[in-house]
Amino acid sequence: MVRLPNQQYTKEFKEEAVKMALNENITKIEVARRLGIPKETLYGWINKYNETGIISGKEKTYKASDLETENTRLRRDLAEAKMERDILKKATAYFAKESR
């Protein structure tokens, strides 16, 4: 068996491969086959993306766990705002009824 030299992939190629694997209705193995890359390589990129939120490079982006934390905080804030809105609706209706 002949060992192939390590292939260097661009950051853009990696990002597109991960996007295809995560967003499309095809299997990860099929994505790897279509792109001509080993499935283990694609799985490695996906795992790295899931852990760090980035695929490669030194750019500063949000980690997946940071986004989940932010999403949780925003959901809690939205629930609180809805509750306050409902209370204000009831108070408005109450005071409108009293002023008649």
KOLGU-468420 format. One record per residue: z, x, y of N, C-alpha, C, O in turn. Coordinates in steps of 0.05 Angstrom, whole numbers, plus 32768, in hexadecimal, padded with zeros to 4 digits. Example, Ala and Ser with C-alpha at 12.3 -4.5 7.8 and 13.67 -1.06 7.14 Angstrom:
<rs>
[r [809C 8108 7F8E] [809C 80F6 7FA6] [809C 8108 7FBE] [80A9 811D 7FBE]]
[r [808E 8101 7FD3] [808F 8111 7FEB] [809D 8102 8001] [80A1 810C 8017]]
</rs>
This chain:
<rs>
[r [8000 8011 7FE9] [8000 8000 8000] [8000 8012 8019] [8010 8024 801B]]
[r [7FEE 800C 802B] [7FEB 801C 8043] [7FFC 800F 8059] [7FFA 7FF7 805E]]
[r [800C 801F 8066] [801C 8015 807C] [800C 8016 8096] [8000 802A 809D]]
[r [800C 7FFF 80A3] [7FFE 7FFD 80BD] [800F 8008 80D3] [8028 8006 80D2]]
[r [8003 8014 80E7] [8013 801E 80FE] [8020 8006 810D] [8015 7FF0 810C]]
[r [8036 800C 811A] [8043 7FF7 8129] [8031 7FED 813F] [8025 7FFC 814E]]
[r [802E 7FD3 8140] [801D 7FC6 8154] [802E 7FC1 816D] [8045 7FB8 816C]]
[r [8022 7FC6 8184] [802F 7FC1 819E] [8024 7FA7 81A9] [800B 7FA5 81AC]]
[r [8035 7F94 81AF] [802C 7F7B 81BA] [8036 7F78 81D7] [804B 7F82 81DE]]
[r [8026 7F6C 81E7] [802D 7F68 8203] [8043 7F53 8205] [8046 7F42 81F4]]
[r [8051 7F53 821B] [8066 7F40 8221] [805A 7F24 8221] [8066 7F11 8217]]
[r [8043 7F21 822E] [8036 7F07 8230] [802E 7EFC 8214] [8031 7EE4 820F]]
[r [8024 7F0E 8203] [801D 7F05 81E8] [8035 7EFB 81D9] [8034 7EE6 81CC]]
[r [804B 7F0A 81DB] [8064 7F01 81CD] [806E 7EE6 81D8] [8075 7ED5 81C8]]
[r [806D 7EE3 81F2] [8076 7ECA 81FE] [8065 7EB2 81F5] [8070 7E9D 81EE]]
[r [804B 7EB6 81F4] [8039 7EA1 81EC] [803D 7E9A 81CE] [803C 7E83 81C6]]
[r [8042 7EAF 81BE] [8046 7EAB 81A1] [8060 7E9A 819D] [8060 7E88 818D]]
[r [8075 7EA1 81AB] [808E 7E92 81A8] [808B 7E76 81B2] [8095 7E63 81A6]]
[r [807D 7E72 81C9] [8078 7E57 81D3] [8069 7E46 81BF] [8070 7E2F 81BA]]
[r [8054 7E52 81B3] [8045 7E44 819F] [8057 7E3C 8187] [8055 7E26 817D]]
[r [8067 7E4F 817E] [8077 7E4A 8167] [808D 7E35 816C] [8094 7E26 815A]]
[r [8097 7E34 8184] [80AD 7E21 818A] [80A3 7E06 8194] [80B1 7DF2 8190]]
[r [808C 7E05 81A0] [8083 7DEC 81AD] [806D 7DDD 819E] [806B 7DC5 81A2]]
[r [805E 7DEA 818E] [8047 7DDC 8182] [804F 7DD0 8167] [8064 7DD6 815C]]
[r [803D 7DBF 815E] [8042 7DB1 8145] [8037 7DC0 812C] [802E 7DB3 8119]]
[r [8038 7DDA 812E] [802F 7DEA 8117] [8047 7DFC 810F] [8059 7E01 811F]]
[r [8046 7E05 80F6] [805C 7E15 80EC] [805B 7E31 80F8] [8047 7E3A 8102]]
[r [8072 7E3E 80F7] [8074 7E59 8101] [8062 7E6C 80F1] [8056 7E7F 80FC]]
[r [8060 7E67 80D7] [804F 7E78 80C6] [8032 7E75 80CE] [8023 7E88 80CE]]
[r [802A 7E5C 80D4] [800F 7E57 80DD] [8009 7E64 80F7] [7FF3 7E6F 80FB]]
[r [801C 7E64 810A] [8019 7E72 8123] [8014 7E8F 811F] [8002 7E9B 812A]]
[r [8025 7E9B 810E] [8023 7EB8 8108] [8007 7EBE 80FB] [7FFB 7ED2 8102]]
[r [7FFE 7EAD 80E9] [7FE4 7EB1 80DC] [7FCE 7EAF 80F1] [7FBC 7EC0 80F1]]
[r [7FCF 7E9B 8102] [7FBA 7E98 8116] [7FB9 7EAF 812A] [7FA3 7EB7 8133]]
[r [7FD0 7EBA 8130] [7FD1 7ED0 8144] [7FCD 7EEB 8136] [7FC9 7EFF 8144]]
[r [7FCE 7EEC 811C] [7FCA 7F05 810D] [7FE1 7F17 810F] [7FDE 7F30 8110]]
[r [7FF9 7F0C 8110] [8011 7F1D 8111] [8022 7F16 80F8] [8020 7F00 80ED]]
[r [8033 7F29 80F0] [8045 7F23 80D9] [8059 7F0E 80E1] [8063 7F0D 80F7]]
[r [805F 7EFC 80CE] [8071 7EE6 80D3] [808D 7EF0 80DA] [809B 7EE4 80EA]]
[r [8095 7F07 80CE] [80AF 7F13 80D4] [80B1 7F1B 80F2] [80C6 7F18 80FE]]
[r [809A 7F25 80FC] [809A 7F2D 8118] [809E 7F15 812A] [80AD 7F15 813D]]
[r [8090 7EFF 8124] [8092 7EE6 8133] [80AF 7EDC 8132] [80BA 7ED3 8146]]
[r [80BA 7EDB 8119] [80D6 7ED2 8116] [80E9 7EE3 8127] [80FD 7ED9 8132]]
[r [80E4 7EFD 8128] [80F5 7F0F 8138] [80F4 7F08 8155] [8108 7F08 8163]]
[r [80DB 7F03 815F] [80D8 7EFC 817B] [80E7 7EE1 8181] [80F3 7EDE 8196]]
[r [80E4 7ECE 816F] [80F1 7EB4 8173] [8110 7EB7 8173] [811D 7EAC 8184]]
[r [811A 7EC7 8160] [8137 7ECC 815F] [8141 7ED9 8179] [8156 7ED2 8184]]
[r [8132 7EED 8182] [813A 7EFB 819B] [8139 7EE8 81B2] [814B 7EE9 81C4]]
[r [8125 7ED6 81B3] [8123 7EC2 81C9] [813B 7EAF 81C7] [8147 7EA9 81DC]]
[r [8142 7EA6 81AF] [8159 7E93 81AC] [8173 7EA0 81B4] [8185 7E92 81BF]]
[r [8176 7EBA 81AF] [818F 7EC8 81B6] [8191 7ECF 81D4] [81A6 7ECB 81E0]]
[r [817B 7ED8 81DF] [817D 7EE3 81FA] [816E 7ED2 820F] [8174 7ED5 8227]]
[r [815C 7EC1 8207] [814D 7EB1 821A] [8134 7EC0 8224] [8124 7EB5 8233]]
[r [8132 7ED9 821C] [811A 7EE9 8223] [810E 7EF5 820A] [811C 7EF7 81F6]]
[r [80F5 7EFC 820C] [80E8 7F07 81F4] [80E7 7F25 81F6] [80EE 7F33 81E3]]
[r [80DE 7F2F 820D] [80DD 7F4C 8210] [80DD 7F52 822E] [80D9 7F40 823E]]
[r [80E0 7F6B 8235] [80E0 7F72 8251] [80FB 7F74 825D] [810F 7F6C 8250]]
[r [80FC 7F7D 8276] [8115 7F81 8283] [811A 7F6C 8299] [812D 7F6E 82A8]]
[r [8109 7F57 8299] [810C 7F42 82AE] [8126 7F33 82AA] [8130 7F30 8293]]
[r [8131 7F2A 82BF] [814A 7F1B 82BE] [8143 7EFD 82BB] [8137 7EF1 82CD]]
[r [814A 7EF2 82A5] [8146 7ED5 82A0] [8160 7ECA 8295] [8172 7ED9 828E]]
[r [8161 7EB0 8293] [8179 7EA4 8288] [8179 7EA5 8269] [8164 7EA2 825D]]
[r [818F 7EA9 825E] [8192 7EA8 8241] [8193 7E8B 8238] [8199 7E7A 8248]]
[r [818B 7E87 821F] [818B 7E6B 8215] [81A7 7E5F 8216] [81AA 7E48 821D]]
[r [81BC 7E6F 8210] [81D7 7E65 8211] [81DF 7E5E 822E] [81EE 7E4B 8232]]
[r [81D6 7E6D 8241] [81DC 7E67 825D] [81CF 7E4C 8265] [81DB 7E3C 8274]]
[r [81B7 7E48 825C] [81A9 7E2F 8262] [81B7 7E17 8255] [81B9 7E02 8261]]
[r [81C1 7E1B 823D] [81D0 7E05 822F] [81E9 7DFF 823E] [81F0 7DE8 8241]]
[r [81F7 7E14 8248] [8210 7E10 8257] [820A 7E01 8271] [8218 7DEE 8279]]
[r [81F4 7E09 827F] [81ED 7DFC 8298] [81E5 7DDF 8293] [81EB 7DCD 82A2]]
[r [81D6 7DDA 827D] [81CE 7DBF 8276] [81E6 7DAD 8271] [81E7 7D96 8279]]
[r [81FA 7DB8 8263] [8213 7DA9 825D] [8221 7DA2 8277] [822B 7D8C 827B]]
[r [8223 7DB6 8289] [8230 7DB1 82A3] [8222 7D9C 82B3] [822E 7D8B 82BF]]
[r [8207 7D9D 82B4] [81F7 7D8A 82C3] [81FA 7D6E 82B7] [81FB 7D5A 82C6]]
[r [81FC 7D6C 829D] [81FF 7D52 8290] [821B 7D46 8298] [821D 7D2E 829D]]
[r [822F 7D57 8298] [824A 7D4E 82A0] [824A 7D45 82BD] [8256 7D30 82C4]]
[r [823D 7D54 82CF] [823B 7D4D 82EB] [822C 7D32 82EF] [8234 7D22 82FF]]
[r [8217 7D2F 82DF] [8207 7D16 82E1] [8218 7CFE 82D8] [8217 7CE9 82E5]]
[r [8227 7D01 82C3] [8238 7CEB 82B9] [824D 7CE4 82CE] [8252 7CCC 82D3]]
[r [8258 7CF8 82DB] [826C 7CF3 82F0] [825F 7CE5 8308] [826B 7CD2 8313]]
[r [8247 7CEE 8310] [823A 7CE1 8326] [8233 7CC4 8320] [8235 7CB2 8331]]
[r [822B 7CBF 8308] [8225 7CA3 8300] [823E 7C91 8301] [823D 7C7A 830A]]
[r [8254 7C9D 82F8] [826D 7C8E 82F8] [8275 7C88 8315] [827D 7C71 831B]]
[r [8273 7C9C 8327] [827A 7C97 8343] [8267 7C82 834F] [8270 7C72 835F]]
[r [824D 7C83 8348] [823A 7C70 8353] [8242 7C54 834A] [8241 7C41 835A]]
[r [824A 7C50 8331] [8251 7C36 8327] [826A 7C2C 8335] [826C 7C14 833B]]
[r [827D 7C3D 833A] [8296 7C35 8348] [828F 7C2C 8364] [8299 7C18 836E]]
[r [827D 7C3B 8372] [8275 7C34 838D] [8266 7C1A 838E] [8269 7C0A 83A0]]
[r [8256 7C14 8379] [8248 7BFB 8378] [825B 7BE4 8376] [8259 7BCF 8384]]
[r [826F 7BE7 8365] [8284 7BD2 8361] [8294 7BCE 837A] [829A 7BB8 8382]]
[r [829B 7BE4 8388] [82AB 7BE2 83A0] [829A 7BD5 83B6] [82A5 7BC4 83C5]]
[r [8281 7BDB 83B8] [826F 7BCF 83CC] [826D 7BB1 83C7] [826F 7BA1 83DA]]
[r [826A 7BA9 83AE] [8268 7B8D 83A7] [8282 7B7E 83AD] [8282 7B68 83B7]]
[r [8298 7B8B 83A8] [82B3 7B7F 83AD] [82B7 7B7B 83CB] [82BF 7B65 83D3]]
[r [82B1 7B8F 83DB] [82B6 7B8D 83F8] [82A1 7B7A 8405] [82A7 7B6E 8419]]
[r [8289 7B79 83FA] [8275 7B67 8405] [827E 7B4A 8400] [8279 7B38 8410]]
[r [828A 7B45 83E8] [8293 7B2A 83E2] [82AA 7B22 83F4] [82AC 7B0B 83FC]]
[r [82BC 7B35 83FA] [82D3 7B2F 840C] [82CB 7B2A 8428] [82D9 7B1A 8436]]
[r [82B6 7B35 8432] [82AE 7B32 844E] [82A0 7B18 8453] [829B 7B11 846A]]
[r [8299 7B09 843F] [828B 7AEF 8443] [829E 7ADA 844B] [8296 7AC3 844F]]
</rs>
